[in-house]
């Protein structure tokens, strides 16, 4: 009985620890934000396994200020919207959504990962969080060398 | 002398006729409009000569209403923003801008071409009009079979 109670306490503590990691909000309305740039990642590319397809980067108004300056202000949100790339008839068209990747700037809440919260919504479903508490290893590890660009890869184009 | 004057009058009349064709305005600020969809047209595609590269479709607020309804209200503007597609390292990235294509709805001014004015701005330069008075043959001829979608090809996606 004692062991079972201990187990329950541990499970509760573990849930509390998970809940303590501040969840990145789903970026409602992001399809109306500024379209920054796009890219197609094809078979053979080192990132094909994770990011194969056609992706579009979107930025909210605060993130646009960040792209134009040196750092991104708190509240900046950058979207990596990944769709299947359908190769057919010498054209590439857009297929189903694979994931909506989010970088959400909050320098206090996400201090451990460069001030950015990272999340991925599988299939674009707000209820399907594919990163969760793994932001440090699953996302920030690759973004960390980009410190000079406030941990972002994309740049604004005309 | 009489012939020379007549020639000048004819030239003036011809210029007046050209000017009478209502010019499609350059779509200032279109990069902040809603990003509708994207596509890559590759070598071997029947439209590669004219539209090879990666293109993005943008719509202003009125055009968004049009996509959601049956016809596009006057003032709707749809952009076909064509960039070079750079194939390298198993990826396709965006290169220089090739043309900014514009469809501008004004059912009275552009009655002869389905209520749409067509223009292309070479390299995205507002001063470099590549369609001019050739909208009927250079643009509308291909759009005409799309009458059921108010002469547009693109559809809105999530």
Interface residues (C-beta under 8 A of the other chain):
Chain A: X31 X32 X34 X35 X37 X38 X39 X40 X41 X42 X43 X44 X45 X48 X54 X56 X58 X89 X90 X91 X92 X93 X94 X97 X124 X157 X158
Chain B: X31 X32 X34 X35 X37 X38 X39 X40 X41 X42 X43 X44 X45 X48 X54 X56 X58 X89 X90 X91 X92 X93 X94 X97 X124 X157 X158
